[in-house]
Amino acid sequence: MKFSRRRFVQALGGSALLSQSHLAFASFKRGGHINPSVLFQHGVASGDPLQDRVLLWTRVSVEKHEHATVPVRWRIARDPGFHTVVNEGFAFTSAADDFTLKVDADGLQAGTTYYYQFHAFGVKSPSGRTKTLPVGHVDKLRIAFTSCSNYPYGYFNVFRMIAQRNDLDAVLHLGDYIYEYANGTYGDGTALNRIPQPDAEIITLDDYRMRFAQYRTDPDLQEAHRQHAFITVWDDHETANNAWRDGAENHNPELGEGEWLDRRAAAIKAYYEWMPIRQVNKANLLQSYRKFRFGNLMDLMMLDTRLYGRDKQVANAQDPAINDPNRKLLGDEQAQWLLESLDHSKQENIRWRVLGQQVMFGQLLIGGQVYNVDQWDGYPASRTRVLNHLRENNIDNTVILTGDIHSSWAMDITENPFVPSQYDPQTGLGSIAVEFVTPAVTSPALTNEVEASQTAQYLMATSPHMHYVDLFHRGYVLLDIDHERTQAEWYHAESIVEAGNTNQILAAAFLTQDSTNHLVPTNSPSAEKPNAPAPAPDRDEDEDEHDQQHAHRHNHR
């Protein structure tokens, strides 16, 4: 759809809205010069792709005018040079949305790479690349996933590594995209000049917005968003540590932190503003669980194990309430949605069912005792309900993806891995699903490498279902999926304290063959997709200069 200047003015809704946009423009302009790196300082992003559409995101950095509405033009094309534009239009943002903008660009073809860009006040944003979901038969998928990106702990080199993989179909972030703490509480960014803003625990809407804004200025994070469509879900630190439906371990009303529901509402509003996530229930922002179909190869079900239906954690593993069948992790509505989604996926002959979620599903026992009651271990009735459904309905090829724990794990999932008659780690007999756990972008597990190695060896020696554990390195997991097997590869970063270091090592690789529900190691990294699409190009400075001159002339007409 093409717009003339006349139609542009009409789209603005008349002279009053146009006047407001000029006010915002005048507040941003300085001496007739517009700095694109300031106007679009938070970059661009895309997310929640469907077969015919994808969500596009940016933010326009203007001085705050409570009643100013800023018009933004967007376009999406088949080529990085924008010679073949397939859709375009205007959208509007204001202080009510913190000047963030989301466009659901539709009319797209399935399984296709696109390039997109925004324009405001005659200035172009950086261009981004995205991809729609495929339909019909799909031979192969490549997906990267990670979690736990803590700004003060180190540089986001892991995001840059992910950005450099041109053949990915999507990127999953499984939570803890931001952290709520003041500097020094969990990570000290002083030495790296990565002190969180505001430098206090975030509680209010303005606090959460400011923290997101700081994270989204990180160049490595921006590049990952610029090159790939993201599918995200929150964990606890987007609100407060060890959150549940009605509170959090790190929320203290008696210390002046207000009501939990107010804080939760502020955090969720900021999340929806700053993340390329589609609102699936306009009547309930708390609902973030949703499903994505990748042709006949994979159904991806994104779960919320944190805020939607979780009951409060028990105090410890000795609390008899841990075995209360009425305690829930997902809540009844989400749990029923999950079971029905698994059923439909099998009935429709989708090869793989992948659950993107936050906390470890498999059993983690030390000395025979549950180690972390914040995980599914703390809600055994909820886990049993899922496992029983998979077993009783003969649903194979379920792959669970997990973040939260800042470490790397590969395990078979069974009802009781510690009883030899119920599970054989060599053959996989008794295994119902498999789980892959990603390391963090920056957040640490154990900080002493020798201690981390010794602990990992102990866990694998005493936990027969655990095939791989690493408790020290940061990184991400690459999933390579075809109809014969799903392979997971752990890539560990060489450094998170050296800016720009994208050196990485393939630390481990495991696969599960079709219908086996069992992990086996492999020494062969998966092959990249041939003919990967071109990356989104860097900014063309000559074009920016032309845009600035055009904007200056337009303002003086």
VEXDREN-2710 file (C-alpha; in Angstrom, 1 decimal):
% VEXDREN-2710
k/r/px/py/pz
1/MET/0.0/0.0/0.0
2/LYS/1.5/3.3/-1.1
3/PHE/0.9/6.6/0.7
4/SER/1.1/10.1/-0.8
5/ARG/1.9/13.0/1.4
6/ARG/-1.8/13.9/1.4
7/ARG/-2.8/10.5/2.6
8/PHE/-0.1/10.7/5.3
9/VAL/-1.7/13.9/6.7
10/GLN/-5.1/12.2/6.5
11/ALA/-3.7/9.2/8.4
12/LEU/-2.5/11.5/11.1
13/GLY/-6.1/12.4/11.8
14/GLY/-6.0/16.1/10.9
15/SER/-4.1/19.2/11.8
16/ALA/-4.2/18.7/15.5
17/LEU/-2.4/15.4/15.5
18/LEU/0.1/16.7/12.9
19/SER/0.7/19.7/15.1
20/GLN/1.5/17.4/18.0
21/SER/3.9/15.4/15.9
22/HIS/5.7/18.6/15.0
23/LEU/5.9/19.5/18.7
24/ALA/7.6/16.1/19.4
25/PHE/9.8/16.7/16.4
26/ALA/10.8/20.2/17.6
27/SER/11.7/18.8/21.0
28/PHE/14.0/16.3/19.4
29/LYS/15.6/18.5/16.7
30/ARG/18.7/20.5/17.6
31/GLY/19.9/23.1/15.1
32/GLY/18.2/21.3/12.2
33/HIS/20.2/18.1/12.8
34/ILE/18.6/14.8/13.7
35/ASN/20.9/12.1/15.1
36/PRO/19.5/8.7/14.0
37/SER/21.4/6.8/16.6
38/VAL/19.5/8.9/19.2
39/LEU/16.1/8.8/17.7
40/PHE/16.2/4.9/17.3
41/GLN/18.7/4.3/20.1
42/HIS/16.9/1.2/21.3
43/GLY/17.1/-0.5/17.9
44/VAL/14.5/-2.6/16.2
45/ALA/13.1/-6.1/16.9
46/SER/10.6/-8.6/15.6
47/GLY/8.8/-11.5/17.3
48/ASP/6.0/-13.9/17.7
49/PRO/6.0/-14.9/14.0
50/LEU/3.0/-16.6/12.5
51/GLN/2.5/-18.0/9.0
52/ASP/1.2/-14.8/7.5
53/ARG/2.4/-12.1/9.9
54/VAL/5.1/-11.0/12.4
55/LEU/5.3/-8.4/15.1
56/LEU/7.7/-5.5/14.4
57/TRP/9.0/-3.3/17.3
58/THR/10.9/-0.1/17.9
59/ARG/11.0/2.9/20.1
60/VAL/11.2/6.6/19.2
61/SER/13.3/8.5/21.7
62/VAL/11.7/11.9/22.0
63/GLU/11.3/14.1/25.0
64/LYS/8.2/13.2/27.0
65/HIS/5.0/15.1/26.1
66/GLU/2.1/13.5/27.8
67/HIS/-0.3/14.4/25.0
68/ALA/2.0/14.2/22.0
69/THR/1.4/11.4/19.5
70/VAL/4.3/10.5/17.3
71/PRO/3.6/9.1/13.8
72/VAL/6.0/6.4/12.6
73/ARG/6.1/4.9/9.1
74/TRP/7.0/1.2/8.7
75/ARG/7.7/-1.0/5.7
76/ILE/8.6/-4.6/5.2
77/ALA/10.2/-6.1/2.1
78/ARG/11.5/-9.3/0.5
79/ASP/15.0/-7.9/0.0
80/PRO/17.5/-6.1/2.3
81/GLY/17.6/-3.2/-0.2
82/PHE/13.8/-2.6/0.2
83/HIS/13.3/-2.8/-3.6
84/THR/10.3/-5.2/-3.2
85/VAL/8.2/-3.7/-0.4
86/VAL/5.2/-6.0/0.4
87/ASN/3.5/-4.0/3.1
88/GLU/3.8/-0.6/4.7
89/GLY/1.8/1.9/6.7
90/PHE/1.8/4.3/9.6
91/ALA/1.5/3.6/13.3
92/PHE/1.5/5.9/16.3
93/THR/3.0/5.9/19.7
94/SER/2.9/8.2/22.7
95/ALA/4.0/8.5/26.4
96/ALA/1.2/6.1/27.3
97/ASP/3.3/3.3/25.7
98/ASP/6.7/4.9/26.7
99/PHE/7.0/5.8/23.0
100/THR/7.5/2.1/22.1
101/LEU/5.7/0.9/19.0
102/LYS/4.5/-2.5/17.8
103/VAL/3.1/-3.3/14.4
104/ASP/1.5/-6.6/13.4
105/ALA/2.7/-6.7/9.8
106/ASP/0.4/-9.1/7.9
107/GLY/-0.1/-10.2/4.3
108/LEU/3.2/-12.1/4.4
109/GLN/4.1/-15.5/2.8
110/ALA/4.8/-18.5/5.0
111/GLY/8.4/-19.6/5.7
112/THR/9.8/-16.5/4.1
113/THR/12.6/-14.1/5.2
114/TYR/11.7/-10.4/5.2
115/TYR/13.5/-7.1/6.0
116/TYR/11.8/-4.2/7.8
117/GLN/12.5/-0.7/8.8
118/PHE/10.9/2.3/10.5
119/HIS/10.9/6.0/9.6
120/ALA/10.2/8.9/12.0
121/PHE/10.7/12.6/11.3
122/GLY/12.4/11.7/8.0
123/VAL/15.0/9.4/9.7
124/LYS/15.4/5.7/9.0
125/SER/15.8/3.2/11.8
126/PRO/18.3/0.4/11.4
127/SER/16.9/-2.3/9.3
128/GLY/15.9/-5.7/10.7
129/ARG/15.5/-9.2/9.4
130/THR/12.7/-11.6/10.3
131/LYS/11.0/-14.8/9.2
132/THR/7.5/-16.1/9.1
133/LEU/6.5/-19.6/10.2
134/PRO/6.4/-22.3/7.5
135/VAL/3.4/-24.4/6.5
136/GLY/3.1/-27.9/5.1
137/HIS/6.1/-30.2/4.9
138/VAL/9.3/-28.8/6.6
139/ASP/12.6/-30.7/6.2
140/LYS/14.6/-28.9/8.9
141/LEU/14.6/-26.2/11.6
142/ARG/17.4/-24.4/13.3
143/ILE/16.6/-22.6/16.6
144/ALA/18.8/-21.0/19.2
145/PHE/17.7/-20.5/22.8
146/THR/19.1/-18.9/25.9
147/SER/18.1/-17.1/29.1
148/CYS/19.2/-15.0/32.1
149/SER/20.8/-11.9/30.6
150/ASN/22.1/-10.0/33.6
151/TYR/23.5/-6.6/32.6
152/PRO/26.0/-5.9/35.4
153/TYR/27.5/-9.4/35.3
154/GLY/29.1/-9.0/31.9
155/TYR/28.9/-8.2/28.2
156/PHE/26.2/-9.8/26.1
157/ASN/28.7/-11.5/23.8
158/VAL/26.3/-14.5/23.7
159/PHE/23.7/-12.4/21.9
160/ARG/26.2/-11.4/19.3
161/MET/27.1/-15.1/18.7
162/ILE/23.5/-15.8/18.1
163/ALA/23.1/-12.8/15.8
164/GLN/26.0/-14.1/13.6
165/ARG/24.1/-17.4/12.8
166/ASN/22.3/-16.5/9.6
167/ASP/20.4/-19.7/9.2
168/LEU/18.2/-19.6/12.3
169/ASP/14.5/-19.9/12.0
170/ALA/13.9/-18.2/15.4
171/VAL/15.5/-17.4/18.7
172/LEU/13.9/-18.2/22.1
173/HIS/14.5/-16.3/25.3
174/LEU/13.2/-18.3/28.2
175/GLY/13.1/-15.6/30.8
176/ASP/15.1/-13.3/33.0
177/TYR/15.6/-10.9/30.2
178/ILE/16.2/-8.2/32.8
179/TYR/17.0/-8.3/36.5
180/GLU/15.4/-6.2/39.1
181/TYR/18.3/-5.6/41.5
182/ALA/20.3/-2.6/42.4
183/ASN/24.0/-2.7/41.5
184/GLY/26.0/-5.0/43.8
185/THR/23.0/-7.0/44.9
186/TYR/23.4/-9.7/42.2
187/GLY/26.3/-8.7/40.0
188/ASP/28.5/-5.6/40.3
189/GLY/28.8/-3.7/37.0
190/THR/31.2/-1.0/38.3
191/ALA/34.4/-2.4/36.7
192/LEU/32.7/-2.9/33.3
193/ASN/30.7/0.4/33.5
194/ARG/27.5/-1.7/33.4
195/ILE/25.7/-0.3/36.5
196/PRO/22.0/-0.9/36.2
197/GLN/19.7/2.1/35.9
198/PRO/18.0/3.1/38.0
199/ASP/20.7/2.1/40.5
200/ALA/18.1/0.7/42.9
201/GLU/15.7/-2.2/43.0
202/ILE/13.0/-1.5/40.4
203/ILE/9.4/-1.4/41.7
204/THR/7.4/1.1/39.8
205/LEU/6.4/1.3/36.1
206/ASP/9.0/4.1/35.5
207/ASP/11.6/1.9/37.1
208/TYR/10.9/-1.1/34.9
209/ARG/10.8/1.1/31.8
210/MET/14.1/2.6/32.6
211/ARG/15.7/-0.8/33.2
212/PHE/14.4/-2.2/29.9
213/ALA/15.6/0.9/28.1
214/GLN/19.1/0.5/29.4
215/TYR/19.2/-3.2/28.4
216/ARG/17.9/-2.4/25.0
217/THR/20.8/0.0/24.3
218/ASP/23.2/-2.8/24.5
219/PRO/24.7/-3.3/21.0
220/ASP/25.0/-7.1/21.1
221/LEU/21.4/-7.5/22.3
222/GLN/20.2/-5.1/19.6
223/GLU/22.1/-7.1/17.0
224/ALA/20.4/-10.4/18.0
225/HIS/17.0/-8.8/17.8
226/ARG/17.9/-7.1/14.5
227/GLN/18.8/-10.3/12.8
228/HIS/16.3/-12.8/14.2
229/ALA/12.7/-13.0/15.2
230/PHE/12.4/-13.7/19.0
231/ILE/9.8/-15.8/20.9
232/THR/10.0/-14.8/24.5
233/VAL/8.5/-15.5/27.9
234/TRP/9.1/-14.0/31.3
235/ASP/10.5/-15.7/34.4
236/ASP/10.8/-14.2/37.8
237/HIS/13.4/-11.4/37.5
238/GLU/11.2/-9.4/35.1
239/THR/9.2/-8.8/38.2
240/ALA/11.0/-10.0/41.4
241/ASN/13.1/-13.0/42.5
242/ASN/11.2/-16.3/43.1
243/ALA/7.9/-14.8/42.2
244/TRP/4.6/-16.7/42.3
245/ARG/1.1/-15.7/41.4
246/ASP/0.5/-13.6/44.5
247/GLY/3.9/-12.5/45.7
248/ALA/7.7/-13.0/45.5
249/GLU/10.5/-13.8/47.8
250/ASN/12.1/-10.4/46.8
251/HIS/8.9/-8.3/47.4
252/ASN/8.5/-6.7/50.8
253/PRO/5.5/-4.4/51.4
254/GLU/6.8/-3.8/54.9
255/LEU/9.8/-2.1/53.4
256/GLY/7.7/0.3/51.4
257/GLU/7.6/-1.7/48.2
258/GLY/3.8/-1.4/47.9
259/GLU/1.3/-4.0/46.9
260/TRP/2.5/-7.0/44.9
261/LEU/-0.4/-6.8/42.4
262/ASP/0.6/-3.2/41.6
263/ARG/4.2/-4.1/41.1
264/ARG/3.3/-7.1/39.0
265/ALA/1.0/-5.0/36.8
266/ALA/3.8/-2.4/36.3
267/ALA/6.3/-5.1/35.4
268/ILE/4.0/-6.8/32.9
269/LYS/3.0/-3.5/31.2
270/ALA/6.7/-2.6/30.8
271/TYR/7.4/-6.1/29.4
272/TYR/4.6/-5.8/26.8
273/GLU/5.8/-2.4/25.8
274/TRP/9.5/-3.3/25.4
275/MET/9.3/-6.8/24.1
276/PRO/8.2/-8.0/20.6
277/ILE/5.5/-10.2/22.1
278/ARG/1.9/-10.4/20.9
279/GLN/-0.8/-10.0/23.5
280/VAL/-2.8/-13.2/23.3
281/ASN/-5.6/-12.3/25.7
282/LYS/-6.6/-8.6/25.6
283/ALA/-8.7/-9.1/28.7
284/ASN/-5.8/-10.6/30.7
285/LEU/-2.2/-9.4/30.2
286/LEU/-1.1/-12.1/32.6
287/GLN/-1.7/-14.8/30.0
288/SER/1.5/-15.3/28.0
289/TYR/1.3/-19.0/27.2
290/ARG/0.8/-19.5/23.5
291/LYS/1.6/-21.9/20.6
292/PHE/3.6/-21.7/17.4
293/ARG/3.4/-24.3/14.6
294/PHE/6.4/-24.9/12.3
295/GLY/4.7/-26.8/9.5
296/ASN/4.5/-30.6/10.1
297/LEU/7.8/-30.7/11.9
298/MET/7.3/-28.9/15.2
299/ASP/4.7/-27.4/17.6
300/LEU/6.3/-25.0/20.1
301/MET/4.3/-24.4/23.2
302/MET/5.5/-21.5/25.4
303/LEU/4.5/-21.9/29.0
304/ASP/4.4/-19.6/32.0
305/THR/5.6/-21.5/35.0
306/ARG/6.1/-18.4/37.0
307/LEU/3.2/-15.9/37.3
308/TYR/0.0/-17.3/35.8
309/GLY/-1.0/-20.1/38.0
310/ARG/1.9/-20.9/40.4
311/ASP/1.1/-21.5/44.0
312/LYS/3.6/-20.2/46.6
313/GLN/6.8/-22.3/47.0
314/VAL/7.1/-24.5/50.1
315/ALA/9.7/-23.4/52.6
316/ASN/11.9/-26.5/52.0
317/ALA/11.9/-30.1/50.8
318/GLN/10.9/-31.4/54.2
319/ASP/7.6/-29.4/54.2
320/PRO/4.8/-32.0/53.8
321/ALA/2.9/-29.5/51.7
322/ILE/5.3/-30.2/48.8
323/ASN/3.3/-33.4/48.0
324/ASP/-0.1/-31.7/48.3
325/PRO/-1.9/-32.7/45.0
326/ASN/-3.8/-29.4/45.0
327/ARG/-0.6/-27.3/44.7
328/LYS/0.0/-26.2/41.1
329/LEU/2.7/-24.8/39.0
330/LEU/0.8/-23.9/35.8
331/GLY/-2.7/-23.4/37.2
332/ASP/-5.7/-25.5/36.0
333/GLU/-6.5/-23.4/32.9
334/GLN/-2.9/-23.4/31.5
335/ALA/-2.3/-27.1/32.4
336/GLN/-5.5/-28.1/30.6
337/TRP/-4.4/-26.0/27.5
338/LEU/-1.1/-27.8/27.5
339/LEU/-2.5/-31.3/27.6
340/GLU/-5.0/-30.5/24.9
341/SER/-2.3/-28.9/22.8
342/LEU/-0.2/-32.0/23.1
343/ASP/-3.2/-34.1/22.1
344/HIS/-3.9/-32.0/19.0
345/SER/-0.3/-32.0/18.0
346/LYS/-0.2/-35.8/18.0
347/GLN/-3.6/-36.1/16.2
348/GLU/-2.4/-33.8/13.5
349/ASN/0.8/-35.8/13.0
350/ILE/3.3/-33.1/14.0
351/ARG/6.6/-34.8/14.5
352/TRP/8.0/-32.9/17.5
353/ARG/6.4/-31.2/20.5
354/VAL/8.6/-28.6/22.1
355/LEU/7.9/-26.9/25.4
356/GLY/9.6/-23.6/26.0
357/GLN/9.5/-22.9/29.7
358/GLN/11.5/-21.5/32.6
359/VAL/12.4/-23.9/35.4
360/MET/14.0/-27.4/35.4
361/PHE/11.5/-30.2/34.8
362/GLY/13.7/-33.2/35.6
363/GLN/14.5/-34.3/39.1
364/LEU/17.5/-32.7/40.8
365/LEU/18.2/-34.5/44.0
366/ILE/21.3/-34.2/46.3
367/GLY/21.6/-36.8/49.0
368/GLY/18.2/-38.1/48.1
369/GLN/16.6/-34.7/48.8
370/VAL/15.0/-32.2/46.5
371/TYR/17.5/-29.4/46.0
372/ASN/15.4/-26.5/44.6
373/VAL/11.7/-26.2/45.5
374/ASP/11.3/-23.4/43.0
375/GLN/11.6/-25.9/40.1
376/TRP/9.1/-28.6/39.1
377/ASP/10.6/-30.7/41.9
378/GLY/8.7/-28.4/44.3
379/TYR/5.4/-29.2/42.5
380/PRO/5.6/-33.0/41.9
381/ALA/1.8/-33.3/41.4
382/SER/2.0/-30.9/38.4
383/ARG/4.8/-32.8/36.9
384/THR/3.1/-36.1/37.4
385/ARG/0.0/-34.8/35.6
386/VAL/2.0/-34.0/32.5
387/LEU/4.0/-37.2/32.5
388/ASN/0.9/-39.4/33.1
389/HIS/-0.8/-37.7/30.1
390/LEU/2.2/-38.3/27.8
391/ARG/2.5/-41.9/28.9
392/GLU/-1.2/-42.8/28.9
393/ASN/-1.7/-41.2/25.5
394/ASN/1.5/-42.6/23.9
395/ILE/2.7/-39.1/23.0
396/ASP/6.3/-39.4/21.9
397/ASN/8.9/-36.8/20.8
398/THR/8.3/-34.2/23.6
399/VAL/11.3/-32.0/24.1
400/ILE/11.5/-29.6/27.1
401/LEU/13.5/-26.4/26.8
402/THR/14.5/-24.7/30.1
403/GLY/16.4/-21.7/31.3
404/ASP/16.6/-20.2/34.8
405/ILE/19.4/-22.2/36.4
406/HIS/22.4/-20.5/34.6
407/SER/24.0/-23.9/33.5
408/SER/23.9/-26.6/30.9
409/TRP/22.0/-29.9/31.3
410/ALA/20.8/-32.7/29.1
411/MET/18.6/-35.4/30.6
412/ASP/16.0/-38.0/30.0
413/ILE/12.6/-37.3/31.7
414/THR/11.0/-40.2/33.5
415/GLU/8.7/-40.6/36.5
416/ASN/11.4/-42.0/38.8
417/PRO/14.9/-42.1/37.3
418/PHE/16.4/-43.5/40.5
419/VAL/14.6/-46.9/40.4
420/PRO/16.4/-49.2/37.9
421/SER/13.2/-51.2/37.2
422/GLN/11.5/-48.0/36.0
423/TYR/14.3/-46.5/34.0
424/ASP/17.4/-47.8/32.1
425/PRO/19.8/-45.0/31.3
426/GLN/21.6/-47.1/28.6
427/THR/18.5/-48.0/26.5
428/GLY/16.2/-45.2/27.7
429/LEU/13.6/-47.7/28.7
430/GLY/11.1/-45.8/30.9
431/SER/12.0/-42.3/29.5
432/ILE/8.9/-40.3/28.5
433/ALA/10.5/-37.1/27.2
434/VAL/13.9/-35.3/27.1
435/GLU/15.0/-31.9/28.5
436/PHE/17.7/-29.5/27.3
437/VAL/18.7/-26.7/29.7
438/THR/20.5/-23.6/28.4
439/PRO/23.3/-21.8/30.2
440/ALA/22.9/-18.1/30.9
441/VAL/23.9/-15.1/28.7
442/THR/25.8/-13.7/31.8
443/SER/24.3/-14.9/35.1
444/PRO/26.6/-17.3/37.0
445/ALA/25.9/-20.8/38.4
446/LEU/29.1/-21.8/40.3
447/THR/31.9/-19.2/40.0
448/ASN/34.8/-21.6/40.8
449/GLU/35.6/-23.7/37.8
450/VAL/37.1/-26.6/39.7
451/GLU/34.2/-26.7/42.2
452/ALA/31.8/-26.5/39.3
453/SER/33.4/-29.5/37.5
454/GLN/33.5/-31.6/40.6
455/THR/29.9/-30.9/41.4
456/ALA/28.8/-31.7/37.8
457/GLN/30.7/-35.0/38.0
458/TYR/28.9/-35.9/41.3
459/LEU/25.5/-35.1/39.8
460/MET/26.0/-37.2/36.8
461/ALA/27.4/-40.1/38.9
462/THR/24.4/-40.0/41.2
463/SER/21.6/-39.1/38.7
464/PRO/21.3/-41.7/36.0
465/HIS/19.0/-39.6/33.9
466/MET/21.5/-36.8/33.6
467/HIS/23.7/-37.2/30.5
468/TYR/25.5/-33.8/30.6
469/VAL/26.0/-31.1/33.3
470/ASP/28.1/-28.0/33.1
471/LEU/27.8/-25.5/36.0
472/PHE/30.3/-22.9/35.0
473/HIS/30.1/-21.6/31.4
474/ARG/27.7/-19.1/29.8
475/GLY/26.3/-19.6/26.3
476/TYR/23.3/-20.8/24.4
477/VAL/21.9/-24.0/22.9
478/LEU/21.4/-24.6/19.2
479/LEU/18.6/-27.0/18.2
480/ASP/18.8/-28.7/14.8
481/ILE/15.5/-30.5/14.1
482/ASP/14.5/-32.8/11.3
483/HIS/12.1/-35.7/11.0
484/GLU/14.6/-38.3/12.1
485/ARG/16.0/-36.6/15.2
486/THR/16.3/-33.5/17.3
487/GLN/19.9/-32.5/18.1
488/ALA/21.0/-30.0/20.8
489/GLU/24.4/-28.4/20.8
490/TRP/25.8/-26.4/23.7
491/TYR/28.0/-23.4/22.7
492/HIS/29.9/-21.8/25.5
493/ALA/31.4/-18.3/25.4
494/GLU/35.1/-17.9/25.9
495/SER/34.5/-14.7/27.9
496/ILE/31.8/-12.4/29.1
497/VAL/34.1/-9.8/30.6
498/GLU/35.9/-9.0/27.3
499/ALA/33.8/-6.8/25.1
500/GLY/33.3/-8.1/21.6
501/ASN/34.7/-11.5/22.3
502/THR/32.5/-13.9/20.2
503/ASN/34.8/-16.9/20.4
504/GLN/32.8/-20.0/21.4
505/ILE/33.3/-23.7/21.8
506/LEU/31.0/-26.5/21.0
507/ALA/31.0/-28.1/24.5
508/ALA/28.5/-31.0/24.0
509/ALA/26.0/-32.3/21.6
510/PHE/23.1/-34.8/22.3
511/LEU/20.3/-36.1/20.1
512/THR/17.0/-37.9/20.5
513/GLN/15.9/-40.1/17.6
514/ASP/12.3/-40.1/16.5
515/SER/10.0/-42.0/18.9
516/THR/12.9/-43.0/21.3
517/ASN/12.4/-40.3/24.0
518/HIS/16.1/-40.9/25.0
519/LEU/19.3/-38.9/24.6
520/VAL/22.5/-40.2/23.1
521/PRO/25.7/-38.2/22.6
522/THR/27.0/-37.3/19.2
523/ASN/30.4/-35.9/18.1
524/SER/29.1/-34.4/14.9
525/PRO/27.9/-30.8/14.9
526/SER/24.8/-30.3/12.7
527/ALA/25.2/-28.8/9.3
528/GLU/24.2/-25.3/8.6
529/LYS/21.4/-24.6/6.2
530/PRO/22.5/-24.0/2.7
531/ASN/21.8/-20.7/1.1
532/ALA/21.1/-18.9/4.3
533/PRO/19.4/-15.5/3.8
534/ALA/21.5/-12.3/3.8
535/PRO/21.7/-10.6/7.2
536/ALA/20.0/-7.3/7.7
537/PRO/22.6/-4.7/6.5
538/ASP/24.3/-2.2/8.6
539/ARG/23.0/1.4/8.4
540/ASP/23.8/3.3/5.2
541/GLU/25.2/6.6/6.5
542/ASP/24.8/8.3/3.1
543/GLU/21.1/7.5/3.2
544/ASP/20.9/8.8/6.8
545/GLU/22.5/12.1/5.8
546/HIS/20.0/12.5/2.9
547/ASP/17.1/11.7/5.3
548/GLN/18.3/14.3/7.7
549/GLN/18.5/17.0/5.0
550/HIS/15.0/16.0/3.8
551/ALA/13.6/16.2/7.3
552/HIS/15.1/19.7/7.7
553/ARG/13.7/20.9/4.4
554/HIS/10.3/19.4/5.2
555/ASN/10.2/21.2/8.6
556/HIS/10.7/24.6/7.0
557/ARG/8.1/24.2/4.2
END
